[in-house]
Amino acid sequence: MNNLPAGSALQKDILEVIKAGNRAKNLTRQLLAFSKTSPQKPAIININDVIGEMHNMLSRIIGENISMVFMPDKDLWNIHADLGNIEQLLLNLIINAKEAMPQGGTLKIETKNHLRDTQGEDQKDQYQICVRIGDSGIGIEKSEITKIFDPFYSTKSKSKGTGLGLSTVYGIVHQMNGTITVTSIVGEGTSFDILLPATLEKVALPESSDEAVELMGNGEHILIVEDDIPILRMIGKAASRNGYKTSLANSAEQALKLLDSGILPQLLITDVVLTGINGFELANRITQKLPTIKVILISGYASDNINEQILAHQSYHFLQKPFTSFSLASQIKKVLSLSTAKQLSFLMIDDDENIRILMQRACHKRSHRFAGAGNITEALVQLATYSFDVLLVDMILRADDGISVLRAIREKGFSTPAMIISGVLVELPSEIQKELGIIAIVEKESRSIKVVEKIESYL
């Protein structure tokens, strides 16, 4: 699409390919969600738009002997939902309607806003949307209506269905805190009414050409590691087209050899699941060699274990496969922009070596310089040798307290601004803070990177 000239006759065909790819992506994500290996991705969507996008596909599914009538509410409220779930819900209900009309008939899809009676309840659940899908088919016996949402229940023969379609719909609706009701008359047809919580938030606007210009790089060097060669080439081509220099590796071992050859990338993009050394281990090794390098992890498989590892490395960023060139360029620009932030120099005075090591790692990941001191003597040596932007002084030390240490530093003539770091929230009189040059009191957290981000906010 990007390489086609404006107004090309091929553009419509390529758009259909892209739409088909997106449908495949959403269907795969839905299958992964059922096997609990993929996180849901809720977004603000409008069901009218979703039905409009699916219209051609749905027309082919129901066939020529069924007429489809769509009656949308023009001012339909939006919902906060996973797009794949909504498409799955609609698809299952429409396939169910088709099979209820073997001789043909009419399929009606209607959307409208709905205000729920919330007297004495939380008003936030008052706004809903209603999606009604009705058919003029054979209908459902009263004795069967209470069973239709049961898993594996089906009135069809085993060769024609699993009985999971409507149970899937039921699960999706209830996962969204919605409700689904059925009305049916044998010989006249069936209607499903779905009520879903609405939101007054707006649907995000699509990217514009101006945004695409802003996403262009400035020749930054990116190391890309992916063992699927076509995907590796695609990512490399997309990055190059956006103005970046690229080095490509189809394994972690090849990536490490490239580093040994002397390349100095500013960004690492690596697949998480690699043969041999995995993406996390590779990222850890490379950041030890190049502390200022940024990292984007990519994967199509997002298990709880992977999510936990991402949280453990909060300086790493994550991009879910499959992604478009635009989303890739957006993530690259966002991550690389972090490297343009002011580089700071910290001296931390804390007698716990483990805490100093954790803070050092966090500072390096944020491209800051770090030095540690376990006592006042070591601190004075550091201050006499180097210049620092800020002192980080632990409030409680084994042999002393942070205020006394800071007072001794001031008496030696060092005026570097200071921050008190404390495991508990403390208050100091303003006159003491002013006298000792204390610009902030920062509470310790379990994650050092969060402490560094707090420090940055004050500077």
C-alpha positions as CSV (number, residue, x, y, z in Angstrom):
1,M,0.0,0.0,0.0
2,N,2.8,2.4,0.9
3,N,4.5,1.8,-2.4
4,L,1.4,2.3,-4.6
5,P,1.0,5.7,-6.3
6,A,-1.9,7.8,-5.2
7,G,-5.2,6.9,-7.0
8,S,-3.9,3.5,-8.1
9,A,-6.6,1.0,-9.1
10,L,-4.9,-1.6,-7.0
11,Q,-5.5,0.3,-3.8
12,K,-9.0,-1.1,-3.3
13,D,-7.8,-4.6,-3.7
14,I,-4.9,-4.1,-1.3
15,L,-7.3,-2.6,1.2
16,E,-9.4,-5.8,1.1
17,V,-6.2,-7.9,1.7
18,I,-5.4,-5.7,4.7
19,K,-8.9,-6.1,6.0
20,A,-8.7,-9.8,5.6
21,G,-5.4,-9.9,7.4
22,N,-7.0,-7.9,10.3
23,R,-9.9,-10.3,10.5
24,A,-7.4,-13.2,10.6
25,K,-5.5,-11.4,13.3
26,N,-8.6,-10.8,15.4
27,L,-9.8,-14.4,15.0
28,T,-6.4,-15.8,16.0
29,R,-6.3,-13.5,19.0
30,Q,-9.8,-14.8,20.0
31,L,-8.6,-18.4,19.7
32,L,-5.6,-17.6,21.9
33,A,-7.9,-15.8,24.4
34,F,-9.9,-19.0,24.8
35,S,-6.7,-20.9,25.5
36,K,-5.6,-18.2,27.9
37,T,-2.4,-17.4,26.0
38,S,-3.3,-13.9,24.8
39,P,-4.4,-10.8,26.7
40,Q,-7.6,-9.0,25.8
41,K,-7.1,-5.6,24.2
42,P,-10.2,-3.5,25.0
43,A,-10.6,-0.3,23.0
44,I,-13.3,2.3,22.4
45,I,-15.3,1.0,19.4
46,N,-18.7,1.6,17.8
47,I,-20.6,-1.5,16.9
48,N,-22.2,0.2,13.8
49,D,-18.7,0.6,12.4
50,V,-17.8,-3.0,13.2
51,I,-20.9,-4.3,11.4
52,G,-20.2,-2.0,8.5
53,E,-16.7,-3.4,8.2
54,M,-18.0,-7.0,8.4
55,H,-20.9,-6.4,6.0
56,N,-19.3,-7.9,2.8
57,M,-18.0,-10.9,4.7
58,L,-21.4,-11.5,6.4
59,S,-23.2,-11.2,3.0
60,R,-21.1,-14.0,1.6
61,I,-21.6,-16.2,4.7
62,I,-25.4,-16.0,4.7
63,G,-25.7,-16.6,0.9
64,E,-28.0,-15.2,-1.7
65,N,-31.3,-16.8,-0.5
66,I,-31.2,-14.7,2.8
67,S,-31.6,-10.9,2.7
68,M,-29.8,-8.9,5.4
69,V,-31.3,-5.7,6.7
70,F,-29.2,-3.4,8.9
71,M,-31.1,-0.8,10.9
72,P,-28.5,1.2,12.9
73,D,-29.1,4.0,15.4
74,K,-27.2,6.9,13.9
75,D,-26.2,8.3,17.3
76,L,-25.3,4.9,18.8
77,W,-23.1,5.2,21.9
78,N,-19.7,3.6,21.9
79,I,-18.5,0.6,24.0
80,H,-15.3,-0.4,25.6
81,A,-14.6,-3.9,24.3
82,D,-12.1,-6.2,22.6
83,L,-12.7,-6.0,18.9
84,G,-12.1,-9.7,18.3
85,N,-14.7,-10.6,20.9
86,I,-17.3,-8.3,19.3
87,E,-16.6,-9.7,15.8
88,Q,-16.8,-13.3,17.2
89,L,-20.1,-12.5,18.9
90,L,-21.7,-11.1,15.8
91,L,-20.3,-13.9,13.6
92,N,-21.6,-16.7,15.8
93,L,-25.1,-15.2,16.0
94,I,-25.3,-14.6,12.3
95,I,-24.2,-18.1,11.5
96,N,-26.8,-19.4,13.9
97,A,-29.4,-17.3,12.2
98,K,-28.4,-18.6,8.8
99,E,-28.7,-22.2,9.9
100,A,-32.2,-21.5,11.2
101,M,-33.3,-20.4,7.7
102,P,-32.3,-23.4,5.4
103,Q,-35.0,-22.3,2.9
104,G,-33.9,-18.6,3.0
105,G,-35.5,-15.7,4.7
106,T,-34.7,-12.3,6.3
107,L,-31.9,-11.5,8.8
108,K,-32.4,-8.2,10.7
109,I,-29.6,-6.5,12.6
110,E,-30.7,-3.5,14.7
111,T,-28.7,-1.3,17.1
112,K,-30.1,1.4,19.5
113,N,-29.2,3.2,22.6
114,H,-30.8,2.0,25.9
115,L,-31.2,3.7,29.3
116,R,-31.4,1.1,32.0
117,D,-33.6,1.8,35.0
118,T,-31.1,2.3,37.8
119,Q,-33.2,3.5,40.7
120,G,-31.3,3.1,43.9
121,E,-28.3,1.7,42.0
122,D,-25.0,3.0,40.6
123,Q,-25.8,5.5,37.8
124,K,-22.6,4.7,35.9
125,D,-24.3,1.5,34.5
126,Q,-27.3,3.4,33.3
127,Y,-26.1,3.8,29.7
128,Q,-26.2,0.7,27.5
129,I,-26.5,-0.2,23.8
130,C,-28.8,-2.8,22.5
131,V,-27.9,-5.1,19.5
132,R,-30.8,-7.1,18.2
133,I,-30.2,-10.0,15.7
134,G,-33.4,-11.6,14.4
135,D,-34.2,-14.2,11.8
136,S,-37.4,-15.5,10.1
137,G,-36.4,-19.1,10.6
138,I,-37.7,-22.2,12.1
139,G,-37.7,-20.9,15.7
140,I,-36.8,-22.7,18.9
141,E,-39.0,-24.9,21.1
142,K,-39.7,-23.5,24.6
143,S,-38.2,-26.6,26.2
144,E,-34.9,-25.9,24.3
145,I,-34.5,-22.1,25.0
146,T,-33.1,-22.7,28.5
147,K,-30.4,-25.0,27.1
148,I,-29.2,-23.2,24.0
149,F,-26.3,-21.5,25.8
150,D,-25.0,-24.7,27.3
151,P,-21.6,-25.8,26.0
152,F,-21.9,-28.6,23.4
153,Y,-25.7,-28.4,23.3
154,S,-26.9,-28.4,19.7
155,T,-30.1,-29.4,17.9
156,K,-27.9,-30.2,14.8
157,S,-26.2,-33.5,14.0
158,K,-22.7,-33.9,15.3
159,S,-21.3,-33.6,11.8
160,K,-22.8,-30.1,11.5
161,G,-21.7,-28.4,14.6
162,T,-20.0,-28.5,18.0
163,G,-22.6,-26.6,20.1
164,L,-20.0,-24.0,21.1
165,G,-21.3,-21.0,19.1
166,L,-24.0,-19.7,21.4
167,S,-22.1,-20.6,24.6
168,T,-19.2,-18.5,23.3
169,V,-21.6,-15.6,22.7
170,Y,-23.0,-16.0,26.2
171,G,-19.4,-16.0,27.7
172,I,-18.4,-12.9,25.8
173,V,-21.5,-11.0,26.8
174,H,-21.2,-11.8,30.5
175,Q,-17.5,-11.1,30.4
176,M,-18.4,-7.6,29.4
177,N,-21.0,-7.3,32.2
178,G,-23.8,-7.4,29.7
179,T,-27.0,-9.5,29.3
180,I,-28.5,-11.6,26.4
181,T,-32.1,-12.6,26.1
182,V,-33.9,-14.8,23.5
183,T,-37.4,-14.7,22.2
184,S,-38.7,-17.2,19.7
185,I,-41.8,-18.5,18.0
186,V,-41.7,-21.9,16.3
187,G,-42.2,-21.4,12.6
188,E,-41.8,-17.6,12.7
189,G,-38.2,-17.0,13.9
190,T,-35.9,-16.1,16.7
191,S,-34.5,-12.8,18.1
192,F,-31.5,-12.3,20.3
193,D,-31.3,-9.0,22.3
194,I,-27.8,-8.1,23.7
195,L,-27.4,-5.2,26.2
196,L,-23.8,-4.0,26.7
197,P,-22.5,-1.2,28.9
198,A,-21.9,2.0,26.9
199,T,-19.2,4.7,27.2
200,L,-19.3,8.3,26.3
201,E,-15.6,8.2,25.3
202,K,-14.8,8.9,21.7
203,V,-13.3,6.4,19.2
204,A,-9.7,7.2,18.5
205,L,-9.2,9.0,15.2
206,P,-7.1,7.1,12.5
207,E,-3.6,8.2,11.9
208,S,-3.1,11.0,9.5
209,S,-0.3,11.7,7.0
210,D,1.0,14.4,9.3
211,E,1.5,11.8,12.0
212,A,3.3,9.6,9.6
213,V,5.8,12.4,8.9
214,E,6.4,12.9,12.6
215,L,7.2,9.3,12.9
216,M,10.2,9.5,10.6
217,G,13.6,8.7,12.3
218,N,16.9,10.6,12.0
219,G,19.2,7.8,11.1
220,E,19.2,6.1,14.5
221,H,20.7,2.6,14.5
222,I,18.4,-0.3,15.3
223,L,19.4,-4.0,15.8
224,I,16.5,-6.3,14.8
225,V,16.5,-9.9,16.0
226,E,13.9,-12.4,14.6
227,D,14.3,-16.0,13.7
228,D,11.4,-15.9,11.1
229,I,13.3,-14.6,8.1
230,P,10.3,-13.0,6.2
231,I,9.2,-11.2,9.4
232,L,12.8,-10.1,10.0
233,R,13.0,-8.6,6.5
234,M,9.6,-7.0,6.8
235,I,10.5,-5.2,10.1
236,G,13.9,-4.2,8.6
237,K,12.3,-2.8,5.5
238,A,9.6,-0.9,7.5
239,A,12.3,0.6,9.8
240,S,14.6,1.6,6.9
241,R,11.6,3.2,5.1
242,N,11.1,5.4,8.2
243,G,14.7,6.7,8.2
244,Y,16.5,4.3,10.5
245,K,19.8,2.4,10.0
246,T,19.3,-1.3,10.6
247,S,21.3,-4.4,11.4
248,L,19.5,-7.7,11.0
249,A,20.1,-10.9,12.9
250,N,18.1,-14.2,12.7
251,S,19.4,-15.5,16.1
252,A,20.6,-14.2,19.4
253,E,24.0,-15.6,18.7
254,Q,24.3,-13.7,15.4
255,A,23.1,-10.5,17.2
256,L,25.9,-10.9,19.8
257,K,28.5,-11.4,17.0
258,L,27.3,-8.2,15.4
259,L,27.9,-6.4,18.7
260,D,31.4,-7.9,19.0
261,S,32.1,-6.6,15.5
262,G,31.7,-3.1,16.8
263,I,28.2,-1.9,16.0
264,L,26.6,0.5,18.5
265,P,22.8,0.3,18.0
266,Q,20.6,2.7,20.0
267,L,17.6,0.4,19.9
268,L,17.2,-3.4,20.1
269,I,14.0,-5.0,18.7
270,T,13.9,-8.7,19.4
271,D,11.4,-11.5,19.3
272,V,10.8,-13.0,22.7
273,V,10.7,-16.6,21.6
274,L,14.0,-17.5,19.9
275,T,15.8,-20.8,19.4
276,G,18.6,-21.0,22.0
277,I,19.0,-17.8,23.8
278,N,15.6,-16.2,24.2
279,G,14.8,-12.5,23.7
280,F,14.8,-11.6,27.4
281,E,18.2,-13.1,28.0
282,L,19.5,-11.5,24.8
283,A,18.2,-8.1,26.0
284,N,19.8,-8.6,29.4
285,R,23.2,-9.4,27.9
286,I,23.1,-6.5,25.5
287,T,22.0,-3.9,28.1
288,Q,25.0,-5.0,30.2
289,K,27.3,-4.2,27.3
290,L,25.4,-1.1,26.2
291,P,23.6,0.4,29.3
292,T,21.9,3.2,27.3
293,I,20.4,1.0,24.6
294,K,16.5,0.9,24.4
295,V,14.7,-2.4,24.1
296,I,11.4,-3.4,22.3
297,L,10.3,-7.0,22.8
298,I,7.9,-8.4,20.3
299,S,5.8,-11.6,20.5
300,G,2.6,-13.2,19.3
301,Y,2.5,-15.4,22.4
302,A,1.7,-13.4,25.5
303,S,1.5,-15.8,28.4
304,D,1.3,-14.8,32.1
305,N,5.0,-15.8,32.4
306,I,6.0,-13.4,29.6
307,N,3.9,-10.6,31.1
308,E,5.6,-11.1,34.5
309,Q,9.0,-10.9,32.8
310,I,8.0,-7.7,31.1
311,L,7.0,-6.2,34.5
312,A,10.2,-7.3,36.0
313,H,12.1,-5.3,33.3
314,Q,10.2,-2.1,33.4
315,S,12.6,-0.4,31.1
316,Y,11.8,-2.9,28.3
317,H,8.8,-2.1,26.0
318,F,6.5,-4.6,24.4
319,L,4.8,-4.8,21.0
320,Q,2.2,-7.5,20.3
321,K,2.3,-9.4,17.0
322,P,1.0,-9.0,14.5
323,F,1.5,-5.2,14.1
324,T,1.3,-2.7,11.2
325,S,4.1,-0.6,9.9
326,F,2.5,2.4,11.5
327,S,2.2,0.8,15.0
328,L,5.9,-0.3,14.7
329,A,7.0,3.2,13.7
330,S,5.0,4.7,16.6
331,Q,6.6,2.4,19.1
332,I,10.1,3.0,17.8
333,K,9.6,6.8,17.9
334,K,8.1,6.6,21.4
335,V,11.0,4.5,22.8
336,L,13.8,6.3,21.1
337,S,12.4,9.7,22.3
338,L,13.2,8.5,25.9
339,S,16.9,8.7,25.0
340,T,16.7,12.4,24.3
341,A,15.7,13.1,27.9
342,K,18.3,14.9,30.1
343,Q,21.1,12.6,31.2
344,L,21.6,13.1,35.0
345,S,24.4,12.1,37.3
346,F,23.5,10.6,40.7
347,L,25.5,10.0,43.9
348,M,23.6,7.7,46.2
349,I,24.6,7.4,49.9
350,D,23.1,4.1,51.3
351,D,24.9,1.5,53.4
352,D,22.8,-1.3,51.8
353,E,24.9,-2.5,48.8
354,N,22.0,-4.4,47.3
355,I,19.9,-1.3,47.1
356,R,22.8,0.6,45.5
357,I,23.2,-2.1,42.9
358,L,19.4,-2.0,42.0
359,M,19.4,1.8,41.8
360,Q,22.5,1.6,39.6
361,R,20.8,-0.7,37.1
362,A,17.7,1.4,37.1
363,C,19.7,4.6,36.5
364,H,21.7,3.0,33.6
365,K,18.4,1.8,32.0
366,R,17.2,5.4,32.1
367,S,20.6,6.6,30.6
368,H,21.8,8.3,33.8
369,R,25.3,8.1,35.4
370,F,25.4,6.6,38.9
371,A,27.9,6.4,41.7
372,G,27.3,4.8,45.1
373,A,28.8,5.4,48.6
374,G,28.2,3.3,51.7
375,N,29.2,6.0,54.2
376,I,30.2,9.6,54.6
377,T,33.9,9.0,53.9
378,E,33.2,7.3,50.5
379,A,30.7,10.0,49.6
380,L,33.2,12.8,50.2
381,V,35.8,11.1,48.0
382,Q,33.2,10.8,45.2
383,L,32.2,14.5,45.6
384,A,35.9,15.6,45.5
385,T,36.5,13.6,42.3
386,Y,33.3,14.0,40.2
387,S,30.4,16.5,39.8
388,F,26.9,15.3,40.4
389,D,23.4,16.7,39.6
390,V,21.8,15.4,42.8
391,L,22.7,13.5,46.0
392,L,20.4,10.7,47.0
393,V,20.7,10.2,50.8
394,D,19.1,7.3,52.7
395,M,17.3,8.6,55.8
396,I,18.3,5.7,58.0
397,L,21.9,4.5,58.0
398,R,23.5,2.0,60.4
399,A,26.0,4.3,61.9
400,D,24.3,7.6,61.3
401,D,21.2,9.3,59.8
402,G,20.7,11.0,56.5
403,I,20.3,14.5,57.9
404,S,23.6,14.2,59.8
405,V,25.5,12.9,56.8
406,L,24.0,15.7,54.6
407,R,25.0,18.3,57.2
408,A,28.6,17.0,57.2
409,I,28.7,17.2,53.4
410,R,27.5,20.9,53.5
411,E,30.1,21.7,56.1
412,K,32.8,20.5,53.6
413,G,31.5,23.0,51.1
414,F,29.6,20.8,48.7
415,S,26.3,22.4,47.6
416,T,25.0,19.7,45.2
417,P,21.1,19.6,45.5
418,A,19.9,16.6,47.6
419,M,17.0,14.3,47.9
420,I,16.2,12.2,51.0
421,I,15.3,8.6,50.2
422,S,13.2,6.9,52.9
423,G,11.3,3.6,53.3
424,V,8.6,5.5,55.2
425,L,7.1,8.8,54.4
426,V,8.8,11.5,56.6
427,E,8.3,15.2,57.0
428,L,11.1,17.7,57.6
429,P,10.6,21.4,58.6
430,S,10.9,23.6,55.6
431,E,13.8,25.6,57.3
432,I,15.9,22.4,57.5
433,Q,15.2,21.5,53.9
434,K,16.2,24.9,52.8
435,E,19.3,24.9,55.0
436,L,20.5,21.6,53.7
437,G,19.5,22.1,50.1
438,I,16.9,19.3,50.1
439,I,14.7,19.6,47.1
440,A,12.5,16.5,47.7
441,I,11.8,13.6,50.0
442,V,11.2,10.4,47.9
443,E,9.6,7.3,49.3
444,K,11.3,4.0,48.5
445,E,9.4,1.5,46.3
446,S,9.9,-2.2,45.6
447,R,10.9,-1.3,42.0
448,S,13.9,0.9,41.7
449,I,12.9,2.2,38.2
450,K,9.9,3.8,39.8
451,V,12.1,5.6,42.3
452,V,14.3,6.9,39.4
453,E,11.2,8.1,37.6
454,K,10.1,10.0,40.7
455,I,13.5,11.6,41.0
456,E,13.4,12.7,37.3
457,S,10.0,14.3,37.9
458,Y,11.6,16.7,40.4
459,L,14.5,17.5,38.2
